[in-house]
Amino acid sequence: MTRTTTFRARLLRSGAEPQTVTVRSSSDAPPRTLRRAAGGGGTLNFDVYALLDADGWPASATYTYVASLSREPAAPDA
C-alpha cells in the first residue's frame, strides 16, 4: 500500500528568492524531480527542479532549478 506524504519543498533558482511550497508525494522517499507550473499564454510551461538535499525528509527537501519546459496543449477530440 502506498501512502501519501505531504512535505515542504524549498525551491532554489539563481537570481530569485528561494520559495517554499507544499508538495504531496505518493512515495516514502522524496521525488528526484519536481515539475511546477510556470508562465502562461497558449502553451503549458513547467519549471523542473532536481533534488539537492533530503536531510529534512520526510518533513522537507531542497530542490534546485534545472530547466523550463513548454509544450502546446493537446488538440481537443473532434
HELIX and SHEET records of a PDB file:
SHEET    1   A 5 GLN A  19  SER A  25  0                                        
SHEET    2   A 5 THR A   5  LEU A  12 -1                                        
SHEET    3   A 5 SER A  60  ARG A  71  1                                        
SHEET    4   A 5 LEU A  44  ASP A  53 -1                                        
SHEET    5   A 5 THR A  33  ALA A  38 -1                                        
END                                                                             
